[in-house]
Amino acid sequence: MKVHDVMLKKPVYCTPSDDIALVAAALNDYKTSIMPVTEHHRLPSKLVGLVTAWDICDKVVAKARDPYAVNAGDCMSMQFEFCEPGDSIDQALLKMRGAGVLRLPVTNQKGELVGTISMGDIIRHQAADSRKLFEIMAAVCVNDGAPEHIGEVVGMAV
C-alpha cells in the first residue's frame, strides 16, 4: 500500500502572509495539528514550511503576541519531515516515528504540496481492509470454499 492510497488529497494549507489567528482557527475547524505553508493560495504550490499547534503556542501564545499581527511565515518551521505519494505506508510510518509526529505533508517530486497523511488515515484504511478481509473469509466459509472467493482472499494477502 502506498501513501497516495491513503492520503488526504485536498489538504488545508496557508501561505506565509496569512495571519496566525486564521491558521489557528483552521487547525481547530479541520481538527488537525499541522498547517502546510505554501507559496500560493492555489495548489499545486511549493511547500515552504509547516506551522504546528505547538509553534503557535511557543511563538505566539507564550510570548503574548497578537495573533492578528503575526503571520504564518513568522511561526513556520522550515525543517520538517515529509513524504511522497509513491512512498510505502511503512516509509511514512518510519518518518512519523523518527520525527515524533502523527501527520506529514505529502509533496510531489517538485516539492509541491499534494496532500497530507496522518496516523489516523492509515489506521482507518487498515481497519477498512481488515473488515473487507473478514467479509471475504466469511463468504468463503458460508459458500463452502467457493473458488470465486479464493482469489479475493489470496489478493488481500499479497
Secondary structure, 3 states (H helix, E strand, C coil): CEHHHHCECCCCCECCCCEHHHHHHHHHHCCCCEEEEECCCCCCCEEEEEEEHHHHHHHHHCCCCCCCCCEHHHHCECCCCCECCCCEHHHHHHHHHHHCCCEEEEECCCCEEEEEEEHHHHHHHHHHHHHHHHHHHHHHHHCCCCHHHHHHHHHHHC
